Amino acid sequence: MKKIILAILTGGLLAISWPTYGFPLLLFIAFVPLLLAEKKLRISNTKKKSLKLLGLSYLSFVIFNLATTWWLYYATPFGMYFAVLANALLMSIVFLLYHLLAKKISQKLSLWMLVCLWIGFEKFHLNWEFSWPWLNLGNGFSEYYTWVQWYEYTGTFGGTLWVWIVNILIFNAIIAFQKHRIQKTLIKSLLLPIAIIVIGIFSSLYIYYNTTIPETKTDVIVLQPNIDPYKEKYQMSNHGMAKKLIGLAQTKLDSAVSFVIAPETTLPRPVDLKQFTTTKAYYELNSFILKNRNISLLSGITFFKSYPASKPINATGNYFRNSKNWYNSYNSSFFLRFQKKMETYHKSKLVVGVEHFPYRNIISPLVNGYMIDLGGSVSTLSTQNERTVFSDKKNTVAPIICYESVYGEYVTDYVKKGANFLAIITNDGWWSNSQGHKQHFSLARLRAIENRRSIARSANTGISALINLRGDIEQSLGYEKTGAIRGKIAINKQITYYTQHGDYIFRVAMLVLVIVLLTSFTKRKQAF
């Protein structure tokens, strides 16, 4: 019973430490109860220890996942249950691997292997077919962003490492106290993890207050049309939406504005990419640019490319009903400038189940009736291999579409392409007025810090904002508000250490893991 209580305690501590309502200081002790439960189980005489450990850790991580991402239910009940149960299982498997290692090698060494395994899990979750990195530990500091200004050197894996080091040191201190019962030794042992927390926070504050905002700035307008994504949005024509966007922009417009930024899929009706420039919506928007020659427009749209069935069908092909043709569908952005050819970018980090069906020949028949309905159909979207950036005469913007903003190293690819500020275009109305849109907004601050790039964030329904390169919110427009934000955002061309080197902490962790495992295996072999 005690072990179950400890497992519940870990789940609860992780949940109440999470953005946007939580206090991340609790992350530094959250894993200690589960580590104690594992230790008690491992040294006990009970049978089926591995299975019981898997159950205990699964209990912890189901609580964590359910308490922090329950809001997915608003968009897709099936998707919510799948995300919670599957993600909790993956976290539990990491703990099970640690449990098995702890039986073979020393306690201290196995703990550091747990850190490497967890970092490996988080990196895996950034890249595999069912990618869901929302609960990677480094994200837990997004509301207390002044604590992690050194993410410009480490990315969020620095936060994950910070959390685990402190948890392990506190766990070791408790184990030593339980063994020797010397209170002074416990106090001394706790000084190191406390010092690591304090040094981490104060070094971050030093960086924060010594990070200067560049004087070079550009004027932007960010639009928030506030259209219900389930009903109202798909009742509007692209032409009608284009006129609405122009009307919002004109409330803040003058000759100093350089960029107007509109949300993800704000033109809701799918359009053939080859024919878009002949549509009324394009004519309306292009006429706006012709009248305001200094302005560049970045907006979201749904494009498709059709091709006859006689051509080979690619992995993301979709079938036109009552037709012999196939098509590729894209969640895209387009960029308009005065007397320049339209440029496009296709979203390439897709939402599992909604925009992307992994192994869809197997899964689609099983879950097709349970996934979110995005205006009448669910189709597998296509992507592009390289990031695209858009430039006016002076500045270059990264067109980050919605879910892509959760991926740290992925966003650095835009900056390496020359982006000197970031635009996040999104539609967060799928999750109603819940923690979903608040957490998504909060994570944007981490991308600003990692790359030291200002952010112009345009949400159809959610939170639109201007965020500076230290992660401060300079202006914002709240949920279910219709309007536009006008402001100057700083332009930065310097490249951070993290932008240049990416997730190097993961690479070091994997190297350490391989070396230790090989060394341990060799020693055991020699012993025989």
N, C-alpha and C positions, 0 to 999 in steps of 0.2 A: 504493500500500500504506500509506503514511504517513497518508493521509486516512482510510482505513478504521480504522486504529488509533486515530486521534483520535475518530472517531465511536463506536467501542466504548468508549473512555475516558469520553466523556460519558454514555453509557448506564450504565456501571458506577458512576460517581460519583453519578448521580442515584439509583441503586438503593441504594447503601450509605449514603445520607444520609437514607433514608426511615424513618418510624416503623414499627414500634416498636423495631427493632433498630439503626437507623442513627444517624449523627451529622450533624445538619443544617448544621453549619458548612461541610460539603463542598458544599452547595447553592450557595454563593457563588462557587465556581470550576467548577461542573459543566458549564456551557454554554460555557466558554472553549475547550475542545478542538474542539467542533463549529463554533464561530465561526471558529477558525483554519482548519479544514478547508474551510469555505465560502469564506473569503478566498483560500486557495491555489487552489481550483477556479475562482473567478471571474476571477482574473488570469492563469490558465493559457491555453494555446492549444488545449486539448482541445475536442472537439465534444460536443454534447448536454449542456451544463453543467447545465441545469435538471433534466434527468432523473437525472443522476448525483447532484446535490445532494439530490434527493428520495430516492434510494436510500440515501445516507449518513445523512440525518436519520432515515429510517425504521428503519435499523439501530439507531441510538441509542435511539429511543423504543420499539421493540419490546423491547429489553433492559430498559429502565426499567419498562415496563408488565408484562412477564412476571415480572420478579424481584419486583415489589411486589404484584401481584394474582393470582398463579398459583392462590391458594387458592380462587378462584371455581370451580375444577374440581370441588371436592367437592360443590357444589350443582348445577352445570350445565356439563359439559365444552364443549358448543357455545357457551354464554354466555361462558365464559372466553375461548375463542379469538376470538369475535366482539369482546368488549370490548378485548382486547389489541391485535388487529390493526386494528380500527376507530379506537380512541383514538390509537394510534401514527400512523396515517395522518393524522388531524386535526392532530396536533402537527407532523407533517412538512409539511403544507400551509402552516402558519403560517411555518415556516422557508423554504419555497419562495417565499412572498410577499415575505419579507424579501430573499431572494436577487434576486428580480426588481426590487425597489425599489432595492437597492444598485447595480444597473446604471444606474439612471436619475438618482438623486440622490446627494448626498455620502455618504461612509461614515458619518460621525458622525450625520447626520440619519436615515439609514436604520436605524441601530441603535436610536435612540429610537422610531422607527416600529415596530420589532420589539417593543419593550416594549408599545406601545399595541395592537398586533395580538395579542400573547399575552394581555393582559388581556381583550381583546374575545373571544378564543377561550374563555377560562375562564368569562366571563359567559354566552356562548352555550351552553356545556356545562351551565350551571345551569338552563337554561330550555327547551331544544329537546326534541323527542320522544324522542331517544336519550340523554337526560341521564345523564352519568357524571362528576361533578366530584370523584371520590375523590382524584385525583392533581393537583388544583389546587395550585400551589406553596406557597401560604400554609398549607396543611394540614401541610406538612413539619415545622412547629415544635411539633406537638401534644404531644410528649413533653418538649420543652424550653420549656414554656409560660411559664416565668418570663422568657424572652427576648422575648416578644411581648405583654406586658400592655397595650401601646398598641393592641391590636386593639379595645379599647373605643372607640377613635376611628376606626380605619381598616377594621376587619374583616380577613378573610384576604387581601383584595387589597393591603393594606398590606405583608403578607409577600411576596407575589408581586413587588410593586414594589421592595422591599428587595433581594430576590435578584437581580433583573435589573439594577438600578443597579450593584451591586457587580461582577457578571459583566462588564458592559460596560466599566467603568472598568479592570478588570484586563486585559481583552482589548486595550483601547486602549494600555495601558502596555506590553504585550508587543509589539504592532505597532510602537510608537515605538522600542522597544529593538532590534527586528530591523532597523529602518531606520538608526538612528544608532549602535548598539552602545555607548552610553554608560551604564555601570552606575549611576552616581550618579543619572542622570535616571530610570532604572527604579525605583530605590529611592524617590525622591521621588514618582514617579507612583503607587506602591503605597501611599503613606501615606494618601491620601484614601480609597480603598475600605476600608482597615483601620480608619480613623477612623469611617467610616460604620457598620461592623459593631460597633465598640466602643461608639459613642454609642447605637446601637439597643439593644444588650444592657443597658447601664448605665442608660439612661433607663427601660427596662422594669423593671429591678430596683428603681429608685427608686419607680416607680408601685406595684409589687408590695408593697414594705414599707410604703408609705404608704396602701394601700387597707385601710380598716378593715372588719371584719366587723360588720354591724349586730347590736345586742343583741336585737332582736325576733326570736324564733325560733318554729318550730312543730315539733311531734313527728310524725315519720313512721315508718311501717314499710314496708320494701321487700321484696317476696317474690321468691324464686327457686326455683320448683318443680323445675327440672332434669329436664324430660321430653324424651326423644329425639324430635326433630321429624319424623324419617322413619318411625318405627315406633310407639313407645309412645304418643305424643301422640294419634294418631288411633284408638287402641284404647280410649281413655277416653271416657266420656260427659261431657257438660257438667256434669251433676249431681255425678258423681264428682270432677271437677276442682274444682268449687266447694267441695266438702267438704275437699279437699286444701288449697286456698288458705286456708280458714278455720282449718284445723289449724295451718298454718304461722304465720298471723297471731297465733294465740292463744299461741304460744310467747314472744312479746315484748309482749303486749298489757297495757295498764292504762288507767286513766281519763284519763291525760294525752295519749294518742295522738289526733291529729286526722285523719291521712290514712293509709290503707292502699293501697299501689300494687302492682298485679299486672301481669305482662308482656303483650306483644302477643299477640293471638289465643290467650290462655291458655285460653279456653273454645273448644275446637277445632271443634265441630260447628256448621255454618252454621245460623242461626236466622232465621226470618222476623221482621223488626224489629217488626211489629205484634203478634206473638204471644209475644215474649220474656217479657213480664211474667206470662204464664200458665204458664211452664215451671217444672220442679222446681229447676233451677239458680238461676233468679231468686228463687224462694221461699226457697231456702237462704241466698243472699247477703243478701236483704232481712231475713230473720229475724236474721241476724248484726248488721245495722245497728239493728234494733229493740232488740236486747239491749245494744247499745253506741251510745247515742244521740249521743255526741260525735264519732263516727267518720264520715268520708266515704270511700267506696271508689271507686278508679279502676282499671279493668281493661280488657284487650283482649278482643275477640270478633270473630267473622265473622258479619256480618248480611247479609241479602238482602231485596229488595223485589220481589215478583212482580207481573206485570201481564199481561193477556190479549193474545194475538197481534193482536187487532182494533185495539189502540192502535198508534200509530207507534213503530217500533223505534228506540231511541236508539243512539248510537255505541258505548256500552259494554254494550249488551244481550247477554245470554247465553240460550241456548235450553235449556229443561228437556227432557231426553230422555223419550220416550214421553208427551209432553204437548203441548198447544197453547199453553202459556204461556211467557212470557219472564221474565227476572229481571235485576235489577242487584245485583251483589255488592259488599260493602264490607269492607275491613279497618278495623275500628272500635274505638273505646273507648267505654265507658259509665261514668256517674258516678252513684252512689247516695248519697243523704243521708236522714236521718231525716225521714219524712213529707213528702218532696219528690218531685216527678215525676222519673223517670229522664231524664238528659241524655245526648246522644251526640255524638261527633265521628267523621267518616270520614276516614281517611288520604288525603292529597291529593298527596303526592309519592311516586309509585309506582316500583317496581323494574322496569326494562325487561325484557320477556321473561317475567317471572314473574308480575307483577301488571298489566302494561300492555303491549299489543301495538300499537306504532305502525304505522299503515298495515296493520292486521291482515288486511284482505281480500287483500292481496298476500303478506304475510309468513307468516301463520299456516299455510297449506298447506305451506309450505316447511320450517318449523322445528318444527311442533307436536310431533313425536315426539322432539325433542331437549331440550326445556325441562324444568325441574325439576318434579317431581310433588309438589304440596302436598296430599297426602292423597287422591289419587284423581282430581283434575281440575285443569286450568289454565284459568282464566277471566279475562277482562278485568275489572278492578275499576272501580267508579265512584268519584268524588271529590266534594268540595264546594268551592264557590268561596271562601268566607271561613273564616278560622281561628275555632275555638271554644275558649273557656276555661271552666273549671269553678270555682265558688266555694263555700266553706262560709260560715259566719257571719263569718269574719275574713279569710281568705286566698284567693288565686286561683291556680290551677295551670294550666300549659300542658300539654295531653296530646299530647306529641310522639311520633309512632309511628315507631320504627325508622329507616328511611332518611331520613326528614325531618330528622333531627339533623345531616345532612351539609350542609344548606343554610343558610348564615348569614343572609342577608337574609330568607329565608322564616321563620326562627325569630323574628326581630324582630316579625313580625306578631302573634304570641301576646302578646308583651310590650306592644305598643301596645294590645292589647285588655284589658290590665290584669293580666296574669300577674305575680305577684311571686315565684314560683319555678317551675322547670321540672321536669316529669316526662318522662323518656324511657323508654318501654315498648318492649321489643324481644325478638326471638328470634334469637340469633346462633349457634344450633347447626347451621345449614345448612352451615357451613364447617369443621366439625370443630375440633379443637384446633390452629388454625393462626394465622397473622398476621391473618386476616380479622376475628375477633371482637376481637382486641387493638387493631387499628387503629380499628375502629368505636368502641370504648370511648374510645380516646385522643382522638378528634375531639370528644367531648362537652366536654372541657375548654375548647375554643375558644369554644363557644357560651356557656359560663359567663362567660368573660372579656368577650366582645363585649357581652353584655347585663348583666353584673354581677348574675347571678341564680344562686342555688344550684340544684343539680340532684339529684333523686332518680331514680336509674336502676334499673329493674327489668328483668332479662333472664331469660327462661325458662332458656336454657342460654347462658352467656356470662359476663360480669362485671357483677354488680349492685353499686351503690355510692352513697354520698353524696359529692357534690363541692361544695365551697364556691365562692363567687363570684370567687375568685382562681384557680380551677382546681385547688386542692389536693384530693387524695382523702382524705376524713376517715375513711371506712370502706369496706370492699369485701368481696365474696364471690366467690371465684374460679370458674373454669370447672369444670363438672361437680360443683359443690357444691350441695347442697340445704339451704335454710334461709331465714332472714329477717334483715334488718338493722334495727335500731331506733336512731334518733338524732334530734337536734335540728338543723334546718337554718335558716340565717339568711333572713329575709324582707327584701327590698329593693324599694322603690317608686320609686327614682330612675331616670331614663332616661339611658342613655349617648348620646354623640354618634353612635355607629354605629347604635344602635337607632333614633334619630330620623331619620338621614339615609341609612342603608343604604349601598349600593354606589356612593357618589358618585365614588370613584376611577375606576370604570369609565366613568362619564359624562364625567369630565374627560378621560380617555384618548381616548375617541371624539371629543370636540370637538377635541383636539389633532391627532388623526389626520386628521380632515376638513379642518382649516385648512391643515395642511402639504401634504396631497395637492392641494388646490385651488390653493394658492400655487405649488406646483411645476409643476402643469399650466399655470397662467397664464403663468409665466415661460417655459416651453418654447414655448408658443404665440406669445408675443411675440418670441421669438428667431427664429422662422420668418418 
